[in-house]
Amino acid sequence: MATIALFIARLLSIYSFVIWIRIMASWINPFPRPGSFTYYLACIVDPYLNTFRSSRFRAGMLDFSPIIGIGVLSVVQSVFEIYGTYGMMSLSLIVQLFISAFWSYGVSIFFTFGFILLVMKTIASFMNGSNFSMVMERMGTFTDPITNWVQRTFFKTRFVRKSTLNLITLAIFIVLYFAIRYLFNIAIHLAVRIPF
């Protein structure tokens, strides 16, 4: 039984790799023509990824549903790998895997993406008027809800320069990242204590 579990884990690992190839190929050729290599990749991968497609996982033109699909696949692969290696599985390990996957494939990616956009938006606010700053500013609109929340919470009626507001938002975003990361670490340590 352990050998079968390890074999399934290896198959899932290969499938995850194929999903990554499909994602990168879709950036170059989003609509593959029948008979092409990317068309066959899409036939193998898209039925699985389509189960995760939803407007909730979209931010503008970016679709994060493949990341969610890879995260779920990673958890299932890890369950098979642990069972195949140790011959046992516990609720504690499964909970730890889900918490780790939720951090790695959800929250962490959101924070990384948000951080990059906030940095771009902050740089753009210091470069008023140039075409480059306008492009960077438009790309940073994903972070507008965060910036608006900071404006409403800390500067209700006062006027604050855009560059100052973006710097403060970036600082709060970084502090929030480390606080949430700490909470996830606590959750994993609590999951270790599950007795079964």
C-alpha positions as CSV (number, residue, x, y, z in Angstrom):
1,M,0.0,0.0,0.0
2,A,2.9,2.4,0.8
3,T,4.4,1.8,-2.6
4,I,1.1,2.6,-4.3
5,A,0.9,5.8,-2.3
6,L,4.4,6.9,-3.3
7,F,3.6,6.1,-6.9
8,I,0.5,8.3,-6.8
9,A,2.5,11.0,-5.1
10,R,5.0,10.9,-8.0
11,L,2.2,11.0,-10.6
12,L,0.7,14.1,-8.8
13,S,4.1,15.7,-8.8
14,I,4.5,15.2,-12.5
15,Y,1.0,16.5,-13.0
16,S,1.8,19.7,-11.0
17,F,4.8,20.2,-13.2
18,V,2.6,19.8,-16.4
19,I,0.2,22.4,-14.9
20,W,3.1,24.9,-14.5
21,I,4.1,24.3,-18.1
22,R,0.5,24.9,-19.2
23,I,0.4,28.2,-17.1
24,M,3.6,29.5,-18.7
25,A,2.5,28.4,-22.2
26,S,-0.8,30.3,-21.7
27,W,1.1,33.5,-21.3
28,I,2.6,33.1,-24.7
29,N,-0.3,31.3,-26.5
30,P,-3.5,31.7,-24.5
31,F,-5.7,30.1,-27.2
32,P,-3.8,27.0,-28.6
33,R,-4.8,25.8,-32.0
34,P,-5.8,22.1,-32.3
35,G,-3.0,19.7,-32.9
36,S,-0.3,21.9,-31.2
37,F,1.7,20.9,-28.1
38,T,-0.1,23.5,-26.0
39,Y,-3.5,22.2,-27.2
40,Y,-2.7,18.7,-25.8
41,L,-1.4,20.3,-22.6
42,A,-4.7,22.2,-22.3
43,C,-6.6,18.9,-22.9
44,I,-4.8,17.3,-20.0
45,V,-4.7,20.2,-17.5
46,D,-7.7,22.4,-18.2
47,P,-10.4,20.0,-17.0
48,Y,-8.8,20.0,-13.6
49,L,-8.1,23.8,-13.5
50,N,-11.6,24.6,-14.6
51,T,-13.0,23.2,-11.3
52,F,-11.3,26.1,-9.6
53,R,-12.1,28.9,-12.1
54,S,-14.2,31.5,-10.4
55,S,-14.5,35.3,-10.4
56,R,-13.5,35.3,-6.8
57,F,-10.0,34.2,-7.8
58,R,-9.6,37.0,-10.4
59,A,-7.9,40.3,-10.0
60,G,-8.4,42.3,-13.2
61,M,-6.7,40.3,-16.0
62,L,-4.9,38.0,-13.5
63,D,-6.4,34.6,-12.7
64,F,-5.2,33.0,-9.5
65,S,-7.3,29.9,-9.8
66,P,-4.4,27.8,-11.2
67,I,-2.4,28.6,-8.0
68,I,-5.4,27.4,-5.9
69,G,-5.5,24.2,-8.0
70,I,-1.8,23.6,-7.6
71,G,-2.2,24.2,-3.8
72,V,-4.9,21.6,-3.5
73,L,-2.9,19.1,-5.6
74,S,0.2,19.8,-3.4
75,V,-1.7,18.9,-0.2
76,V,-3.1,15.7,-1.8
77,Q,0.4,14.8,-3.0
78,S,1.9,15.4,0.4
79,V,-0.7,13.2,2.1
80,F,0.2,10.3,-0.3
81,E,3.9,11.0,0.1
82,I,3.7,11.0,4.0
83,Y,1.6,7.9,4.0
84,G,3.9,6.2,1.5
85,T,7.0,7.1,3.5
86,Y,5.9,6.5,7.0
87,G,3.0,4.1,6.5
88,M,0.6,6.2,8.5
89,M,-1.3,9.4,8.4
90,S,-2.8,11.5,11.2
91,L,-5.3,14.3,11.4
92,S,-2.5,16.5,12.9
93,L,-0.4,16.1,9.8
94,I,-3.3,16.7,7.4
95,V,-4.3,19.9,9.3
96,Q,-0.6,21.1,9.2
97,L,-0.5,20.4,5.4
98,F,-3.7,22.4,4.8
99,I,-2.5,25.3,6.9
100,S,0.9,25.3,5.1
101,A,-0.7,25.1,1.7
102,F,-3.2,27.9,2.5
103,W,-0.3,30.1,3.5
104,S,2.0,29.1,0.6
105,Y,-0.6,29.0,-2.2
106,G,-3.0,31.7,-1.0
107,V,-2.1,34.3,1.6
108,S,1.6,34.5,0.8
109,I,1.0,34.9,-2.9
110,F,-1.6,37.6,-2.2
111,F,0.9,39.5,0.0
112,T,3.8,39.1,-2.5
113,F,1.6,40.4,-5.4
114,G,0.2,43.2,-3.3
115,F,3.7,44.2,-2.1
116,I,5.1,44.4,-5.6
117,L,2.1,46.5,-6.7
118,L,2.3,48.8,-3.7
119,V,6.0,49.4,-4.3
120,M,5.2,50.2,-8.0
121,K,2.4,52.5,-6.9
122,T,4.6,54.2,-4.4
123,I,7.4,54.8,-6.9
124,A,4.8,56.1,-9.4
125,S,3.5,58.6,-6.8
126,F,7.0,60.1,-6.6
127,M,7.4,60.4,-10.4
128,N,4.4,62.6,-11.1
129,G,3.4,63.1,-14.7
130,S,5.7,60.7,-16.6
131,N,4.2,58.0,-18.9
132,F,6.0,55.3,-16.9
133,S,4.5,56.6,-13.6
134,M,1.0,56.5,-15.1
135,V,1.4,52.9,-16.3
136,M,2.7,51.9,-12.8
137,E,-0.1,53.8,-11.2
138,R,-2.7,51.9,-13.3
139,M,-1.1,48.6,-12.4
140,G,-1.4,49.5,-8.7
141,T,-5.2,49.9,-8.8
142,F,-5.4,46.4,-7.4
143,T,-4.2,47.9,-4.1
144,D,-6.7,50.8,-4.1
145,P,-9.0,49.1,-1.5
146,I,-6.0,48.8,0.9
147,T,-4.9,52.4,0.3
148,N,-8.5,53.7,0.7
149,W,-8.9,51.8,4.0
150,V,-5.7,53.4,5.3
151,Q,-7.0,56.8,4.2
152,R,-10.4,56.3,5.9
153,T,-8.9,54.8,9.1
154,F,-5.9,57.1,9.8
155,F,-6.6,60.3,7.9
156,K,-10.4,60.7,8.0
157,T,-10.6,64.4,7.1
158,R,-7.0,65.4,6.6
159,F,-5.5,65.8,3.2
160,V,-2.4,63.5,2.7
161,R,-0.1,63.5,-0.3
162,K,-0.4,60.4,-2.4
163,S,3.2,59.5,-2.0
164,T,2.9,59.7,1.8
165,L,-0.3,57.7,1.8
166,N,1.4,55.0,-0.4
167,L,4.4,54.8,1.9
168,I,2.2,54.4,5.0
169,T,0.1,51.8,3.2
170,L,3.2,49.9,2.2
171,A,4.5,50.0,5.8
172,I,1.2,48.7,7.2
173,F,1.1,46.0,4.6
174,I,4.5,44.8,5.6
175,V,3.6,44.8,9.3
176,L,0.4,42.9,8.5
177,Y,2.3,40.3,6.5
178,F,4.6,39.5,9.4
179,A,1.6,39.5,11.9
180,I,-0.4,37.1,9.7
181,R,2.7,34.9,9.1
182,Y,3.2,34.7,12.9
183,L,-0.5,33.7,13.3
184,F,0.0,30.9,10.7
185,N,3.0,29.6,12.6
186,I,1.0,29.5,15.8
187,A,-1.8,27.6,14.0
188,I,0.8,25.1,12.7
189,H,2.2,24.6,16.2
190,L,-1.3,24.1,17.6
191,A,-2.0,21.5,14.9
192,V,1.1,19.6,16.0
193,R,-0.6,19.1,19.4
194,I,-3.7,17.4,17.9
195,P,-3.4,14.0,19.6
196,F,-4.6,11.9,16.6
